[in-house]
Amino acid sequence: MTQAIRRLTGDDVGAYRAIRHEALVNHPEAFASTAANFAKRSDGQLKELLDSLAFFAAETTSGELAGIVAFMRNDGEKELHRGWMVQVYVRPQMRGTGCALALVERLLDHARHHVIQVHLGVATHNEPALRLYRKAGFEIYGTEPRYLFVNGRFIDEHLMVRFLDR
């Protein structure tokens, strides 16, 4: 199955809502948001989010979103050099196809025009994601213990960075 990477817009609310909800339901330990809270967000709020952040999606030839990733830039005057990669998710049938790496690389291409480093957080037990991020040039610089509490257990999170000016 092949995919094309494109930027999402406010017109993609329905497709974004579906894939983001799937991610939150199937992998609650991977995201700070919950499916229940996400479901409460109006289409208008999601449109605003899609228009304010740089969202990229892998789209199959049939038009279905296979994966998403978002770039968020810090807005503090002293933090303008930093951005964040958030909401990374690839549907199970597309894992292992290069889809996730293509999404990450597209985000990094975009980020190069705005920041000199990109940060992310990833659960310490998520080995497939850690392999992906290392392959994309990210390095662990710290670990936040007990970052999340999900389904009765604590989730530690590695903090990773990719320097774009090196």
C-alpha positions in Angstrom: 0.0 0.0 0.0 1.5 3.4 -1.0 0.9 6.8 0.5 1.5 10.4 -0.3 2.4 12.9 2.4 0.4 16.2 2.4 -0.4 19.0 4.8 -3.8 18.9 6.5 -6.1 21.9 6.5 -9.2 23.0 8.3 -11.1 21.1 5.6 -9.8 17.8 6.9 -11.6 17.9 10.3 -13.6 14.7 9.7 -10.6 12.6 8.6 -8.4 14.1 11.4 -11.1 13.4 14.0 -11.3 9.8 13.0 -7.6 9.0 13.0 -6.8 10.9 16.1 -9.7 9.3 18.0 -8.4 5.9 16.9 -4.9 6.7 18.2 -6.3 7.8 21.6 -8.5 4.8 22.0 -6.0 2.2 20.9 -2.9 3.7 22.5 -3.9 5.7 25.6 -0.4 5.2 27.1 1.2 7.1 24.1 -0.7 10.4 24.4 -1.4 12.9 27.2 -4.9 13.5 25.7 -7.7 11.1 26.3 -10.3 9.9 23.8 -13.1 11.2 26.0 -11.8 14.7 26.2 -10.9 14.7 22.5 -14.5 13.6 21.6 -15.8 16.8 23.3 -14.0 19.1 21.0 -16.1 20.7 18.4 -15.4 20.7 14.7 -14.7 24.4 15.0 -12.1 23.8 17.6 -10.4 21.1 15.5 -10.5 23.3 12.5 -8.7 26.0 14.5 -6.1 23.4 15.6 -5.5 22.2 12.1 -5.1 25.7 10.9 -2.8 26.8 13.7 -0.3 23.9 13.8 1.4 22.3 10.8 -0.2 18.8 10.5 1.0 16.3 8.0 -0.8 13.2 6.9 0.1 10.1 5.0 -2.8 9.5 2.6 -3.4 6.2 0.7 -4.3 6.1 -2.9 -7.9 5.5 -1.8 -7.9 8.8 0.1 -7.8 7.4 3.6 -5.4 8.9 6.2 -2.8 6.3 7.2 -0.9 8.4 9.6 -0.5 11.8 11.1 2.1 14.0 12.7 2.0 17.7 13.9 4.7 20.4 14.3 4.2 22.8 17.1 6.4 25.8 17.6 7.1 27.4 20.9 5.9 30.9 21.1 8.0 32.3 24.0 10.4 34.9 22.8 13.4 33.0 24.2 12.2 29.7 22.8 11.6 30.5 19.1 14.5 28.3 18.1 12.6 25.2 19.4 9.7 23.2 18.0 7.9 20.0 19.0 6.8 16.9 17.0 3.5 15.8 18.5 0.5 13.5 17.8 2.6 10.9 15.9 0.4 8.0 14.8 0.4 5.5 12.0 -2.4 3.0 11.5 -1.4 -0.7 12.2 -1.7 -1.8 8.5 0.9 0.9 7.5 3.5 0.2 10.2 6.7 -1.2 8.9 6.2 0.3 5.4 8.3 3.4 5.8 5.1 5.5 6.3 6.1 6.8 9.8 9.7 7.7 8.7 8.2 9.6 5.6 5.9 11.6 8.0 8.8 12.4 10.4 11.0 13.5 7.5 8.3 15.7 6.0 7.8 17.4 9.4 11.6 17.9 9.8 11.7 19.4 6.3 9.0 21.9 7.3 10.7 22.6 10.7 14.0 23.5 9.1 12.3 26.7 7.9 11.2 27.7 11.3 13.5 26.3 14.1 16.9 24.8 14.7 15.8 22.0 16.9 12.8 19.7 17.2 11.9 18.0 20.5 9.5 15.1 21.2 8.5 12.9 24.1 8.0 9.1 23.8 7.1 6.4 26.3 10.2 4.6 27.4 8.7 1.2 26.7 7.7 2.1 23.0 10.6 0.4 21.3 9.2 0.7 17.7 8.9 4.5 18.2 12.3 4.8 19.7 13.8 3.0 16.7 12.0 5.3 14.3 13.1 8.4 16.1 16.7 7.3 16.4 16.7 6.4 12.7 15.5 10.0 12.0 18.4 11.4 14.0 16.8 12.1 17.4 18.8 11.5 20.6 17.5 11.0 24.1 18.5 13.8 26.4 16.5 13.0 29.5 13.8 10.8 31.0 10.7 12.1 32.8 9.6 9.6 35.4 5.9 9.0 35.9 5.0 11.4 33.1 1.6 9.8 32.7 -0.7 7.6 34.8 -2.8 5.4 32.5 -5.0 2.4 33.4 -3.4 2.1 36.9 0.2 2.3 35.9 2.8 5.0 35.5 4.4 5.7 32.1 7.9 7.1 32.0 8.8 9.3 29.0 12.1 9.8 27.2 12.7 13.4 25.9 14.4 13.4 22.6 15.9 16.2 20.3 17.0 16.5 16.7 19.3 19.4 16.1 18.7 20.8 12.6 21.7 23.1 12.5 24.4 20.4 12.9 
